[in-house]
Amino acid sequence: MLSCLTLALTAQSREITTIEGLANGNELHPVQAAFIGCDGFQCGYCTPGQIMSAVGCINEGHTGSENEIREFMSGNLCRCGAYPNIVEAVKTAATQIKAAK
C-alpha cells in the first residue's frame, strides 16, 4: 500500500494521461488504432500498459529500429506472445504520428 501512495504523491500536481484519455472523443489515438489494425493484442490483459508504453516509446523517439522498440517495450509482458504485432503497431503509429506533424 505504501508504494501506491508514494507513486500517487510523486505525481501530485502533474498531468496524468490514462488509456481512456488518449482518444479524442470517438477518434482513437494513432497508437490505439494501430494496435487494432496490427492485431497487437490477444487476451487484452496487457493492452492498456502496452499502449501507454508505446505512446512513451514514440514520444521519446525510441522507434529507430525494431530492436530499439523491443528494448524500450521490454518491461511489458504479454502472456499471449503478441510481441511481433505490438512492434508492428508501434512502427505503424510512429510513422502516422510523424507524418501528421
N, C-alpha and C positions, 0 to 999 in steps of 0.2 A: 504494500500500500504506500509506503514511503516513496518508492521510486515513481509511482504515478503522480503523487503530489509534487515531488521535486520537478518532474518534467512539466507539469502544469505551471508551476511557479516560474520556471525559466522562460516560459512562453508569454508570461504576463506582459500586456501592452504591445504585443507583436501580432502581426497579421497571420492568421492560420487558414490555410486552404484545405478543405477536405475533398474527398472524391465527389461528394454531392455539389460542391462549389465550383467544380471545373467547367461544367456545362454553362452555356449562355442561354438560359431559358430552355427551349426544346432543342437547341442546337448543341450537339455533343462537341466536347473539346477534341481537337485532332487526334490526341492520343487515345481517347475513348473510342472514337470512330475507327482508328487503325487496329485496335485490339479486336473489335468486332470483325472488321474486314479481313484481318490476317488470322483469325481464329486463335488469338493469343490467350485463350482461357479454355478450360475444360470444366472442372467442377465449380470454378468461380471463387473458391475459398481465398486464394492468394491475389485475386484480380485487383481489388482496391489498392493494396500495397504495391503491387507490380506497376499499376498505372501511375500512382503518385511518384514512385521512384523513377519511372520512365520520364515523367514531366521534369523531374530534377535532373536527370541524365541529359536531357535535351537542353534545358535552360542553362546548365553548367558547361555545355559544349563537349560532352563526352561521347560523341557519336561519330568519331573519325573512322572507326572500323568496327567490325563485328566483335573483335576481341576486346576493344575498349568498352563497348556496350555491355558485353558479358561481364567484364571486370566490375564495372560500376553497378550493375544489377545483381552481383553475386550474393548480396546479403539477403535476397528474397528467395525463399524456397518454394518450389512448385512440385507438389507430390505427383501431379499428372504428367510431368515431363514436357510441358508445352514450351520449353525454352527456345527452340528454333523459331516458333511462331511469335513468341514475345520479342525476340531480337528483330524479327522482320517487322513487327508492329512499330517498334522504336525507330527503325530506319525509315519506315514509311511516314510516320508522323513527323520526324525530324525534317525530312525533305519537304513535306507540306508546310510546316511552320516556317522554314527558311524561305520558301517561295512566296509566302504571304507577306513577308517583311519588306 
